[in-house]
Amino acid sequence: MTFNDNAQLNTSGVSRGRRGAAVGGIGGFGLVGVVIYFLLTGTLPDFGQSYQAPVQSEDTSASLEQMCQTGADANKYVECRMVGGKNSIDDFWGRQTPEELGIRYRPASLNLFSGQVSTACGAGSSQTGPFYCPGDQTIYIDVTFFDQLESLGADNAPLAQLYILAHEYGHHMQLLTGDLNKIDHRSSGEDSSMVRSELQADCLAGAWIHNAATTTDANGNTFMKQPTQEELRAALNAAQAVGDDRIYENAGLQANPDNFSHGSAEKRMEWLTRGINGGTYETCDTWSVAHP
């Protein structure tokens, strides 16, 4: 998805974390989670819940601010694309929440870390994929993860990257609305609360895509252009590529629907499409349907 060159970016709420010591395993909500870790490393991570305050380098905020000023920068640099995506997502949900959902919107923070990062949910790494930590209401992304999309069968395209950001923002919206409290973390399977949560986050990402070309910066400039069919296909392919069955198959493992935690490739693409077509939070009710 293309940003308008004259859109003004705001880097507040975005930071860069540098490599920190690993302390336990991640307990947040990720796009792909433990299966992709197995795929990439051949081992399973430790899921402890130790905490260490995030470590950040001192001069990164200034460098982000200098580098990411306009939509033209977002089209050129992946870090700025994440900044611009956060700006657009904040504008969309900030406008919808008081009117449609009756809640007060609070933006999530965004940490563009490198290698490993310590969070309120434990330690994360690029190998476990982007994730949202409700403990500190922060989305963590190592942008080098996007390079792995092609190995999963998707294109490393701008809207595919932004879909991933918007998916994690979907978990933040679940926190604000209370839907996150519906999850039974011991559950698994196609109809489980874990899968319902992940499919809802996919749909909420689609709701933003539906509205992205109408979001505006502080000066009233629209952030983004309408997505092309090719760009939409890239996002849908990314959702399909991170389906539980697809990831298991790529790892040489037999997919067992009873163990699904994120949803099948078909379902992830289906719910993203619902969001793109519907464009609202209400479109994305995965909780009241018999089989999401």
N, C-alpha and C positions, 0 to 999 in steps of 0.2 A: 504494500500500500504506500502510496507516494505522499509525502508532506508538501504542502505549499511552501515555496522558498521564503516567503515573507513572514511566515508564522514565527512568533517570538517564543522561545523556549524558556522555561523557568526551572532551574536546577535545585530549588529548595526542596528538601525532603529526599534528595538523592545523594548517596555517598559512595565512596569506593573503599572497600575493605581490603587490607593486604593479608597475605598468608598468615594464619595463626595456628597455634597448636591444636591438634585434634583432641577433643575432650568428650568422649561418648559418641553416640550416634544421633542422627537427626530425628526429631519427633514432630516435625511440621508436616505440611500438606504439599506433596510434590506432584509434578506433572506425570512422572513415570515411576519414581520410587525405587524400591530395592531390586526389582527384576532387572532394570537396566544396569544397575551396579554389578549384578552378577554377570550380565552380558559382557560388560566392558572389562571386568577384572577377574572373573572366574571365582570370586569369593563373595561371601555375604558380610555386610557390615555389622558392627556391634551397635545395638539399639539402646544404649544407656541414655540417661537424661541429665548428665552433668552440665554445668553452666559455667561459662567464662564470658566476661563482658566482651563484646565485639572489639576487635583491634583494627584501627584505621590509621592510615598514614596522614600526616599533618597537612600536607599541601594539596591533597587530591580534590577537595571541594573547590578550591580556586581554579585548578586546572580544568575541572569539568565545566565550571562556569565560563571559562575563557573559550573552551573548545565548542561548547554546545549553546549557541545563541539563537540560531534560526532553523527553520524547516530545511533549508539547504544543508545545514550541518547534519540534521537527522537523516537526510537521504544519503549522506556520505559516510558517516561514522556510526557503527552499531551502538556504541555507548550513548550517543546523542539520540539515536532512534528509540532507545529505551526511555530516555528523558522525555522525548516528545510523546511517546506512547503513554507514559504516566500522566503527562499534562492533559492529553485528550481524554483518557479514562477518568481522571479526576473531574473534568468538566462535565462529562456525561453523567456519571453517577451522582455528582453534586447537584445537578439539576433535577434528576429524577427522584432522588430519595425523599425530599420533603413533600413533593406533590403526590407521588405514587405509592411510596412505602411508609410514609409517616415516621421516618426515623431521621436522626441527625447524622449527616455524613461526616466521617473523619477520614482523610486520606491515609492510605498506607504509606509507609516509608519504603524506599527502594535502595538496596545495597548491591552494587556491582562489584562483587568480590573476585579475588584471584586465587585459584587453587583450593584452599580450605578457609572456612570461616566459623567462628564461634558465635552462637546465638542463644536466645532464651530457650530454645528448643533443643539445644545440644549442638554438636559440630556437624557442619555440612560440607560437601565438596561438589565440584563440578561433575563428578562421576555419578552422583545420585540425582543430578538434574536440578533445575530451578525449583524453588519451594517457597511456601508462605509459612511464617512462624506466627501463630496467634499470640504467643507470649509477649512479643515485642511489636506485633502488628507491622511486620516488615517482610517484604519480598526479597529473596536473595537469588541473584542470578550471576553465574560466571558465564560471560558472553561467549567464551570458547566452547561452551556446550553446544552452541548452535552449529558448530562445525561437524558435530556428530549426527545431525539430522540426515545427511545423505547416507550414512551407514545404516540408518534405520529405514531407508526407503523413501525419504521425503526430500524436498528441495530446501536448501538453506536460503530462503527468500524472505524479503522484509516482512510480509504479512504473516508468514509462518512464525517468524520470530516474535512479532507483536501478538499473535494468537497465544503464544506461550506466556507472555507477560500478562495478557488479559485474563487467561485462565487462572493464574495465581491471584490476580485481583478479584476474581470471582470468589475465592475462598475468603478474602477480606470482607466482601459483601455478605457472605454467609455469617461471618462473625457479627457484623453489625445488625443483621436481621434476626439472629438467633438460630438460623438453620444449622449452623455448625454444631449446636448442642444436640442435634438429632442423631449424631453419629455414635454408633457403638463400635469402638475401636477393636473389638474382638470379632467383629463380623467380617465375612467375606462371601463371595459369590455374586452372581449376576443381579440378584434382587436385594443385595445387602445395603445397609446405610452408607457404607464406605463408597460403593459404586455409585449410589444415588448422588452423593455429595460431589464426586468427581464429574459425573455427567452434567450435573447442574452447573458446575464451574465452567465446563465446556460451553454450555448453552449461554451462560452469562458473558463469556468471551464473544460469542456470536452476537449477542444483543449490543455490545459495544461496537462491533464491526458494522452492524446495521446503521448505527448513528454517528460513526466516527467523522464522516464528512460534514457533519453539522456542528461539531464541537469547535470552540473558538478560544483564542488566547485573550489576554487582558485588554488588548486593543481592538477586539472584535474580528480579527483575522481568523478564517477557518484554518484549522490545523492540517487537514488532510483532504485529498481528492477522493472522489468515489472510486471504490476498488473495481478493477477490471475482472472479467471472468477468469483470466489466467491467475490473477492474484488470489481470488477466492479459492480456486482449485489448489493453490499452494498451501493455504491454511487448512483446507479440508484434508489434504494429503498428510499434513503434519499430524492432525488429530487421528487419522487412521493409522499412521505409523507408530503411534504410542499406545495403541490398544493392547490390552493384556495379552490377547492371543498372538498378536503380531510380534510382540517382544519375546514371548516364550519361544515362538517358532524360530526367530532369529538367533536365539541363544541355543538352539538345538534341543529344546525341551518340549515335551508334550503339553499343550495347553489344557488345563483343567478348569472349566468354568466355575467350579465350586471354590477355587482359590482366587478368583478375580478380585481385584481391589480397586481398579480404575475403570473397568468397562472394556468391552470388546472393541475392535477397530470399527465395526459396523455401527455400534451404538454411539461411540464417541463422535463419529462423523454425523450421525443422525441428529444428535442433540446440538452440536455446533450449528448444523443447518437450521434447526428450529430457532435458535437464537438469532441467526442472521436474518431469517424471514420474519420473526416476530418483533424483535427489538426491545422487549421489556423484561423486567424481572419476572413478572407473572407468566410470561411465556415459558419460563424455565422451572416449572413445578415438577420436579422428579419424584417428589415425596408422596403424592396422592395417587399416582398411577400404579396399577397392579404390577406391571413389568416395565421398568424404565428403558 
